[in-house]
Amino acid sequence: MRCKVLICVVLLIKHASTSEIQASPNTNATLPCNVVFPLSVNGDQIDQSLIKASWISNGSVISIFENTVSQIKEGFSWDTSDFVNGGFSLTILRSSLNLQGVYECTVSFNSTMLHSSTITFGILASPILSIPQQWVVLEEPSQLSCHADAFYPPLVSFSWTRGEEVIHPPYQVMGEQTPDGYYTAVGNLTFYPSREDQNVTFGCKVSHSGNYQELHFKLNMTYLPSVRLVNVPSCSNNILCTYYCDVESFYPEEISVFWLQNGTALPEPPATEQNPDGTFRTRRYYTLSHEQREQGGMLECVVNQPGVDHPVSGSVYLEKLDLQDGPPVLTKSAKASVAMMCISIVLVFLLCFGFSWRRRDEKQKFLSVSGIILPPHITVGQKGRVSVSIEGRRVDRVQTAWFLNDTPISDTSLKEYEEGPLLPSRDEMGYYKLHTQGPLESPGCDTQQLISALTFIPQVSVHKGAVFKCQVYYAGKDKVVAERVSQKLTILSAPEVSEIQLAEAPNDSDVISLTVQAFKFHPDVITFRWFCQGSELSPVASQASSSPRPNSEGFFSAYSQCKLPRSEVEKGGTKVWVSVHHIALKQPVTRETRGFLKSPCVSEVVSSTSSLDQTLTLGCEITDFYPPNISVTWRKLREGEQDDREEEPVEGGEMWGPMETCPRLYRATATLKRKATNQEKERGGGIICRVDHCSLQEPIERHWRNNNIVAPFIPPSISVCWTNEGVGVFSLLLKGGYPKVKLFWAAGGPTLSPLVSNETEEIGDDGQRELKSVCALERTASLPTQTNKQLERQKNGDIKTNSAVTDPDTEGIEYIDEKVDEENNSIDRDEETVSEMDEDSDAEKKEDPSALHINRVNLGRSLKENERVCLRVCVEITHPALKLPVYRIWTEPSEGISSSA
């Protein structure tokens, strides 16, 4: 039993590659695909049964070879005998537009992939040029057309030459698609032909995909004649009447002259003669019959010429001819009329002779002014030029004035006119320069030629749809000799295209959206075409499909978006590109991308405080993001919980990382170190951590609030000071603590009543906050019963009277007690009186805000006779750091009033 064993010594694997092949229509094109097979030990020939090869285009299989069996679509071919030599090239028979696309060749041997490559195949069809034969009229605006047909791709460029001189620079035209898929375009040239153009060779040069073609031709020029219609003498009503028509200075010789009477054609014989200057002349006669004479009306001589839309004609009315049959017999009155007529003719002749001397100079000033010549289109940022040609005998004294939409144009290329009426200040695009060329001598005649031109840099907001106007006048004269108005300008501006932005879809994390934007283009028609590995994608959102609105400068902007599954994008090898087409672009702008984006996960902000220097450290973890470019900013918030607003950025932020945790995933840690002051603790507010990443439409924010709670230092007892008038001043000093503590004072005997106290806050020498609470009171035998409303106002510190003392730490305490007896004796006052006294107290409080309220405490009577009731003063201290309130109590000694606790 024989057994063949194939041992591979060398294994060559060629990675995927991409190339581009172009071919002309209806020709064969070969797509190369060559492979180097592994070498065998004994040098045997490659076994075809182990070879597997295929060609795939646009998702469909073109050809496949497997198990020595070959299958291929119609219209394609490959040589299977060359497979053992590594040749797997595919031939496209009769290339056409529908065969364009990306072709992928894969070859494997013994189940091992050896080769994979992609080739982009496209059609390149050169244009077929033609220029329809046209007649142009001497010194009249004429247009030449150059047709380019059956070409592909659609962009083509036209230029015009006269002899070997370029009379119009190249300009691009986007072709229009025909039903067969190819494109056609027309290039036009508008000019004023002169006699010098009679036998000159003109050319239309067309550029397409780097190839140039040129078609030459000569002009067919027509000279317009002068036509004069007169009658032959000795014409009477009773005999036949003959007219002749003089046609002078026409070209070419081939013309047709016919007669019309009242619009009805009359036949006539032709005859032409040549003049010394090369033009032709003819005299045409026509004899009217007696019946035709009696019809009367208008007799016309009409001349038609090739290329002339409006024929030239001469006319006469038959009724105005006073024809007689014999020699006239004049009466005396007729002779008198003839004499008067002769005298009148002599006077008219003398007057005409006098005026002829004055008009002689005006005849020399006769000018021939052409129309304004515009370029087909003007590109923003590039100079444009408009011009007008002036011919005459005295053009050396001619001046011109240019206008844009009836606004005068000044030469802003000069420094003194930098801020003209049409130009904004310091605008680089504002540029107008006036040129005058001549006077130039015209060959073959005694006239001169002057060319007035205007060079400018267009702005969309100023020049879109605008028209130029040129006025011609003589120096020192106000009268405008001629005025010409141009057609509307066509402004182009190429778009600025952004890079492709990738982001997760808002409602579906398994979908990646790809967005590209185009800015500052004009006009508004723009096309976005998306491709993925050679296949064209359909955009899911595009502003280009509808007409975008221009900005303040007149430019347009648009965007286009397509979506792909995350699994395709995360492979990292999927190539997506977009092609942007616009009429102002010579070639489409292409943007492409490989790879994917992943949005970061941001943790909450955590904090820690150093026990050594009381430094506050904030930290935030950022994980699972790609690409690694990420930015973090810290900002401080204003005080308040309901309406926090950003106040200012915080310095001192640092970032650790980014560090790759797994392929195409990164993490980082953002930290902020700062030493918080007591003032910042009191203000509250907080810190915000903001994370920016290219995958996020909006930054991710995490808030941290200052929630550090510190218990205050509470002294063990209350400080007491009694005045000579029997007023006791009780005080308590608390240090530190956050947030602020709350204190409530009460005093009495067996039962306690709320008191009104005064609190002041300041920073001590050690930098800590100090809160000092002071309460003043005196004993009374009786006290009117207070309402609940009054007690509540006392508890909140709102009860104010005219009784007050100064700082209890000062020796010799004095207190103010105006009309105290009246207030104490008014026990039965009504509510209205109480309100009025409260208002008086408020007014006095405003006058002395540092005054202390004196609380009057009625101790009541003891249950036992001769037993003295002791005064008790208590303060309640509450704070979030204290689980239960803390109380400090002062009790009056039984032997008497003491000055210390």
Order of alpha helices (4+ residues) and beta strands (2+ residues): beta-beta-beta-beta-beta-beta-beta-beta-beta-beta-beta-beta-beta-beta-beta-beta-beta-beta-beta-beta-beta-beta-beta-beta-beta-alpha-beta-beta-alpha-beta-beta-beta-beta-beta-beta-beta-alpha-beta-beta-beta-beta-beta-beta-beta-beta-beta-beta-alpha-beta-beta-beta-beta-beta-beta-beta-beta-beta-alpha-beta-beta-beta-beta-beta-beta-beta-beta-alpha-beta-beta-alpha-alpha-beta-beta-beta
